[in-house]
Amino acid sequence: MNYSKTKSTKRFAYTVNRNDTAKQAGSNVVTIATLPQEGQYSIGQTSLTMTVREAKALNRFLNETLS
């Protein structure tokens, strides 16, 4: 089953792509990309791509640290 969801804010775009049946590298990824804005810190577009497992670890870390 394929799943894709995107959420955008003023400065970032978050994307989750999952394919439960695929075992290929890169089939289950989370991407956080900056959205370029003139006069802001972001020049061009930068993105960070991680596996769903890595994203879950980041989620746990942020929940523990920011609560």
Secondary structure, 3 states (H helix, E strand, C coil): CEEEEEEECCCEEEEEEEECCCCCCCCCEEEEEECCCCCCCCCCCCEEEEEHHHHHHHHHHHHHHHC
